[in-house]
Amino acid sequence: MTAFFNTTLGMSYGWAWFAATIVGILVIALPLMLAVAMIIYVDRKVWAAMALRRGPNVVGPFGLLQSFADGLKVFLQETIIPSAANRTLFLIAPIITFTVALIVWAVVPFDAGVVLADINVGLLYVLAASSLGVYGIILAGWASNSKYPFYSALRAAAQMVSYEVAIGFILISVVLWSGTFNLSGIVLAQRDMFGIGINGFIINPLLFPMAVMFFISSLAETQRAPFDLTEAESELVAGYQTEYSSMSFALYWLGEYANVLLMCALNATLFWGGWLPPVDWAPLYWVPGIVWLFAKMFFFFFLFSWVKATVPRYRYDQLMRLGWKVFLPVSLFWVFLVSGVLMFDRVGI
């Protein structure tokens, strides 16, 4: 892309790189916003089907335009700021959440070579950027100057930090096996696992438990049921979003679902072969890699919706116990187990 702007349009290299980067950002961000609108519709349809209801079915064919109608409604609403709130932080908080949800996509590979920033420390970038999302929630809870949002912010801070620790150790196991922090390199390391023609760490008996733990931790990290303690309507009204309205509220929704899509992409990329087909068979590679990635993401999103529709919410003490007393020690032990196996296998110690 940079070469196109540089040679065809005669731009200097600096401006060509800048223009190519802006185009790459728009190519990712605009379809992502459309995808968020559609997965909200899919989410509601899955919940409805599991509760034997119809779900959205009025606005547009099959109700496909319902999310856009809801978006127009919140766009036309008045933005209400509580008189006792910190006005600046109150408005900045949803912007932080929405922005952080977008910047992580810069290092997600959609196909071989199809990535905005193919950096060597892509996985570290994902951890660093995604951990910033908690600031938007904490600021919202504090700036609202209301007790329910404040309680929600405290819960969110503890919950996200707790499960990020476990996620970090889970990802160390993946890095040890693949030998790289580069997400494209991790995908390529999953090709033809053990020489049996299957793509993905999911068939690796050492990494399969980590895949299951990473999926559960993804639910907690995105505050999805059964770990939606930050928005527990029976206790906290709407949690940190209680005082928000109009587009400020919509930005939180967009950021939440963008994070859910990101976690679906990371599950597919880190354990299920990313853009690779499930089986290392030549005809399957005729299908574009981005199609395989989207199919895997849709599968994981269905699991997200399925869990929300069927599993009751945890108590907060159960949430913390699972993170600190189960996931943390198990993931830490697994780092030693994987590193020990690799030393015996590759070094021969």
C-alpha positions in Angstrom: 0.0 0.0 0.0 2.8 2.4 0.9 4.5 1.6 -2.4 1.3 2.3 -4.3 1.0 5.8 -2.8 4.7 6.4 -3.2 5.1 5.3 -6.9 1.7 5.7 -8.5 0.6 8.9 -6.8 4.1 10.4 -6.5 3.9 11.0 -2.7 7.1 11.2 -0.6 7.7 8.0 1.4 6.6 9.7 4.7 3.3 10.9 3.3 2.8 7.6 1.4 3.3 5.6 4.7 0.9 8.0 6.5 -1.8 7.6 3.8 -1.4 3.9 3.7 -1.7 3.6 7.5 -4.9 5.7 7.5 -6.4 3.6 4.7 -5.5 0.4 6.6 -7.1 1.8 9.8 -10.3 2.6 8.0 -10.4 -0.8 6.2 -10.4 -2.4 9.7 -12.4 0.1 11.8 -15.4 0.6 9.4 -16.2 -3.1 8.8 -15.6 -3.7 12.5 -18.3 -1.1 13.4 -20.7 -2.8 10.9 -19.8 -6.2 12.4 -20.6 -4.9 15.9 -24.1 -3.8 14.8 -24.7 -7.2 13.2 -23.4 -9.3 16.1 -25.7 -7.4 18.5 -28.5 -8.6 16.3 -27.1 -12.2 16.2 -26.6 -12.1 20.0 -30.3 -11.2 20.5 -31.4 -13.8 18.0 -29.5 -16.5 19.8 -30.9 -15.5 23.2 -34.4 -15.5 21.8 -34.0 -18.9 20.2 -32.8 -20.4 23.4 -35.7 -18.8 25.3 -38.2 -19.9 22.6 -38.8 -16.3 21.5 -38.6 -14.5 18.1 -36.1 -11.8 18.9 -35.8 -8.7 16.6 -38.1 -9.3 13.5 -39.8 -6.0 12.7 -37.2 -3.4 11.5 -36.0 -4.4 8.1 -36.1 -7.9 6.6 -35.9 -10.5 9.4 -35.2 -7.6 11.8 -31.7 -7.0 10.3 -31.9 -3.3 10.7 -32.9 -3.3 14.4 -29.4 -2.5 15.5 -29.2 0.5 13.2 -32.5 1.7 14.4 -31.3 1.5 18.0 -28.1 3.3 17.0 -30.1 6.1 15.4 -32.3 6.4 18.5 -29.4 6.8 20.9 -27.7 9.3 18.5 -30.8 11.5 18.5 -31.2 11.4 22.3 -29.9 14.2 24.6 -26.6 13.6 26.4 -27.4 14.1 30.1 -24.5 14.8 32.5 -25.3 14.6 36.2 -24.8 17.9 37.9 -22.5 16.5 40.5 -20.4 14.5 38.0 -16.9 15.4 36.9 -17.8 16.6 33.5 -14.5 16.1 31.7 -13.8 12.6 33.0 -17.4 11.6 32.5 -17.2 12.4 28.8 -13.7 11.0 28.3 -14.3 7.6 29.9 -16.5 6.1 27.1 -14.1 7.5 24.5 -11.2 5.7 26.2 -13.1 2.4 26.3 -14.1 2.7 22.6 -10.6 3.7 21.5 -8.8 0.9 23.3 -11.2 -1.6 21.9 -10.1 -0.5 18.4 -6.4 -0.1 18.7 -5.7 -3.8 19.6 -7.0 -4.8 16.1 -3.8 -3.3 14.6 -1.8 -6.5 15.2 -4.5 -9.1 14.5 -3.6 -11.0 11.3 -6.6 -11.7 9.1 -4.5 -13.7 6.5 -0.9 -14.4 5.7 0.6 -10.9 5.4 -2.8 -9.2 5.9 -2.2 -7.3 9.1 -1.9 -3.5 9.8 1.2 -3.8 12.0 3.0 -7.2 11.9 5.3 -6.4 14.9 7.5 -9.0 16.6 5.9 -8.3 20.0 2.3 -8.4 18.8 1.1 -10.5 21.8 2.7 -8.1 24.3 1.0 -5.2 22.5 -2.3 -7.0 22.8 -1.8 -7.5 26.6 -0.7 -3.9 27.1 -3.4 -2.3 25.0 -6.3 -4.4 26.3 -5.3 -3.8 29.9 -6.0 -0.1 29.4 -9.7 -0.8 28.9 -10.3 -0.9 32.7 -9.4 2.8 32.9 -12.5 3.7 31.0 -14.7 1.8 33.4 -12.9 3.1 36.5 -13.2 6.7 35.3 -16.9 6.2 34.5 -17.6 4.8 38.0 -15.7 7.6 39.8 -16.7 10.5 37.6 -20.4 9.7 37.8 -20.4 10.5 41.5 -23.0 7.8 42.2 -22.6 4.8 44.4 -23.8 2.1 42.0 -21.4 3.1 39.2 -18.6 3.4 41.8 -19.2 -0.1 43.2 -19.2 -1.4 39.6 -15.9 0.3 38.9 -14.3 -1.3 42.0 -15.6 -4.7 40.8 -14.3 -4.2 37.3 -10.8 -3.2 38.5 -10.5 -6.3 40.6 -12.1 -8.6 38.1 -10.1 -7.5 35.0 -6.8 -7.4 36.9 -7.4 -10.9 38.4 -8.1 -12.6 35.1 -5.3 -10.7 33.2 -2.8 -12.4 35.5 -4.1 -15.8 34.5 -4.3 -14.8 30.8 -0.7 -13.7 31.0 0.5 -17.1 32.2 -1.7 -18.9 29.6 -0.2 -16.9 26.8 3.3 -17.7 28.1 2.6 -21.4 27.4 1.6 -20.5 23.8 4.7 -18.4 23.4 7.0 -21.1 24.7 5.6 -23.7 22.3 5.5 -21.4 19.2 8.8 -19.6 20.0 7.5 -16.1 19.1 5.4 -13.2 20.3 4.4 -12.4 16.7 0.7 -13.4 16.1 1.4 -14.4 12.5 4.2 -16.6 13.7 2.0 -18.2 16.3 -0.6 -19.1 13.6 2.1 -20.6 11.4 3.4 -22.7 14.3 0.0 -24.4 14.5 0.2 -25.8 10.9 0.2 -29.6 10.7 0.5 -30.2 14.4 2.4 -33.4 15.2 2.5 -34.2 11.5 -1.1 -35.6 11.5 -2.6 -32.9 9.2 -4.5 -30.9 11.8 -4.0 -27.2 12.2 -4.3 -25.7 15.6 -2.9 -26.0 19.2 -6.3 -27.4 20.1 -5.1 -31.0 19.5 -2.0 -30.4 21.6 -2.7 -32.2 25.0 -0.5 -29.6 26.7 -2.2 -26.6 25.3 -5.9 -27.8 25.2 -6.5 -27.0 28.9 -5.0 -23.6 28.3 -7.4 -23.1 25.4 -10.4 -23.9 27.7 -9.1 -21.6 30.4 -8.4 -18.8 27.9 -12.0 -18.9 26.7 -13.4 -18.8 30.2 -11.0 -15.9 31.0 -12.2 -14.1 27.9 -15.7 -14.2 29.3 -14.4 -12.6 32.5 -12.2 -10.1 30.8 -15.1 -8.8 28.6 -17.6 -8.9 31.6 -19.8 -11.3 29.8 -22.1 -13.7 31.6 -21.7 -15.6 33.9 -19.1 -13.0 34.9 -21.1 -9.8 34.3 -20.8 -8.6 37.9 -19.9 -5.1 36.8 -23.4 -4.7 35.3 -25.4 -6.9 37.7 -28.8 -5.3 37.2 -30.3 -6.9 40.3 -27.6 -5.2 42.4 -26.1 -2.2 40.6 -28.9 -1.1 38.2 -26.6 -0.9 35.1 -23.3 -0.7 36.8 -20.8 1.9 35.6 -23.2 2.8 32.7 -26.0 3.8 35.0 -25.6 7.6 34.6 -24.9 7.5 30.8 -27.2 8.2 28.0 -27.2 8.9 24.2 -23.9 8.3 22.4 -21.9 8.0 25.6 -23.9 4.9 26.4 -23.6 3.7 22.8 -19.8 4.0 22.9 -19.7 1.6 25.8 -21.8 -0.9 23.9 -19.7 -0.6 20.8 -16.5 -1.0 22.9 -17.9 -4.0 24.7 -18.9 -5.8 21.6 -15.6 -4.8 19.8 -13.8 -6.4 22.8 -15.9 -9.5 22.5 -15.1 -9.8 18.8 -11.4 -9.3 19.7 -11.5 -12.1 22.2 -13.1 -14.3 19.6 -10.3 -13.4 17.1 -7.6 -14.1 19.8 -9.2 -17.5 20.7 -9.2 -18.4 17.0 -5.7 -17.1 16.4 -3.9 -18.5 19.5 -5.4 -22.0 19.6 -7.5 -22.8 16.6 -5.2 -22.0 13.7 -6.2 -18.4 12.9 -6.6 -18.1 9.1 -5.5 -21.7 8.5 -8.1 -24.2 7.5 -8.9 -26.9 10.1 -7.2 -29.6 8.1 -3.8 -29.2 6.3 -5.3 -30.3 3.0 -4.3 -28.4 -0.2 -7.8 -27.8 -1.6 -8.9 -26.1 1.6 -6.2 -23.5 1.1 -8.1 -22.3 -2.0 -10.6 -20.7 0.5 -9.3 -17.3 1.5 -7.7 -17.3 5.0 -9.9 -14.4 6.2 -13.0 -16.7 5.6 -11.6 -19.4 7.9 -10.8 -16.8 10.5 -14.3 -15.2 10.4 -15.9 -18.7 10.6 -13.9 -19.5 13.7 -14.7 -16.1 15.2 -18.4 -16.6 14.5 -18.2 -20.0 16.3 -16.7 -18.5 19.4 -19.2 -15.7 19.4 -22.0 -18.3 19.3 -20.4 -19.9 22.4 -20.3 -16.4 24.1 -24.0 -16.0 23.4 -24.8 -19.6 24.3 -23.1 -19.2 27.7 -24.9 -15.9 28.4 -28.3 -17.5 27.6 -27.8 -20.6 29.7 -25.4 -20.1 32.6 -26.5 -18.2 35.7 -24.4 -15.3 37.1 -21.6 -16.1 39.5 -21.4 -14.6 43.0 -18.5 -12.2 43.3 -16.6 -14.4 45.7 -17.0 -17.3 43.3 -15.6 -15.1 40.5 -12.5 -14.2 42.6 -12.0 -17.7 43.8 -12.0 -19.1 40.3 -9.5 -16.5 39.1 -7.0 -16.6 42.0 -7.4 -20.1 43.5 -7.9 -22.1 40.3 -6.8 -20.4 37.1 -3.7 -18.6 38.5 -2.1 -21.7 40.1 -3.0 -24.0 37.3 -1.7 -21.6 34.6 1.5 -21.1 36.5 2.0 -24.8 36.9 1.3 -25.2 33.2 4.1 -22.8 32.3 6.6 -25.0 34.2 5.1 -28.2 32.6 5.3 -26.8 29.0 8.8 -25.4 29.5 9.9 -28.8 31.0 8.5 -30.8 28.2 10.1 -28.5 25.6 13.5 -28.8 27.3 13.4 -32.6 27.2 12.1 -32.6 23.7 14.2 -29.9 22.0 17.3 -29.7 24.2 17.4 -33.2 25.4 18.2 -32.3 29.0 
